[in-house]
Amino acid sequence: MRQAAAGARPRRNSRNGRHAGEHLIAAARAFYNRAIADGYLTGVDSPAHRIRKPRQLPNTRRALTPDELSDINAAARSGGNDMCSTRCCCACTPKRPAGAAALSRCA
C-alpha cells in the first residue's frame, strides 16, 4: 500500500497517493473475496482482510458561493464575443443543470 501511494502521480488535488493505497486494498479484497467464494480460502486466511483500510479524508470539494457565482457570471457577460460560452456560463447555477441543456444547444 505504501509503495502504491509513493508511486502515485502527483496532481494539483493530490492527497499524496492516499487514494491509490485505498484502491489497492479494495482490489486485493475483491480478489480474495472471489477466492473465498470459490472455496480456495477461508475468511481468516485472507491477507487483504487483515489490513485495515485507511480512513478517508474529508472531501475538499465545495460549492461556489453566491458571490463567486455572480463574479463568474459578470465576467462572462462583460468580456469576449463568444455568445455560446457566455450563455452556457450564465445559465449554470448551483443545483440547476440548465448549463448542460445550453451546451447541447450550442454544439
N, C-alpha and C positions, 0 to 999 in steps of 0.2 A: 504494500500500500504506500509506504514511504517512497519507494522507487517510482511508482506511478505518479505520485504527487510531485516529486522532484523533476520528472521528465515532462511535466505538463507545459504546454506552450503558454507563456505569459501574455496576457492581453490587458487592455485598459481596465476591464472589470474583473480582473483575475483575483482569485482568493488563494493564491499560492498552491494550486493543484489540489485543493481540498476536495473538489467535486470529482476529480479523477480517481482519488482514493476511494471515495464513496461508490463510484460506479464500478471500480474493480471488485470491491467486496460484494456488491449486489450481483455482479456477473458470476462470481465464484459461487455465491449461494444458490443462484439459479441452476448452475451446472450441477452442484452437489444435490440439490433438491430432486433433479431428474434421476440422478444415480440412486438416491434413497427411494424414489417412487418405483424404480425398476428393480429394487431389491439388492443392489450391489453393495450398499452401505446401510448402516443404521444411523439414526439422527445423532447419536453421541460420537460416532466415528467421523463425522464431517468436520474437517479443519476450518472450513469457512464459517461454520456456525459457532465456533469457539471464540471468534474475534468479534468484538463489539463494533458496530458501525459507529463512525464518528457522528456527533450531533451536528445537525445542520445549523449554520449561522443564520441570523435573521436576514431577511431579504433586504437588499439595498435599493430596490426599485420603489418609486413613489409616483404619485400622480402629479401633474402640473398644477400649480396653484392658479387661482383665477387671475392674479396679476401677471404671472408668466404667460398664461394663455392669451391674455389681452395684448401683451407686448408682442408676441409672435404674430397675432392677427394684424396688429397695427403695422408691423414691419412688412408683412405680406401685402397689405393693401397699398402701402405707400411706395414700395420700391419694385423695380423691374417691370417688364412688359409681358411677362408670361401669365396670361389671364387664367390658364388652366390650373397651374400650380397654386396661384393665389386663391382661386375659388375652392380648390381642394383643401387648402390650409384653413381658410376661413370657415369652411363647413364642418371641420373637425372640432368637436368639443368633447370633454371627458364623458364617457359612458354614452356616447352618441355616435354610432358608426356611419354617419352621413358622409364622412370623408371618403369611405370606401365606395359609396354609390357615386360620388362626384368623380372619383378616379376612373370608374368604369365608363362614365360618360365622356371623359377626356381622352381616353385611349383610342 
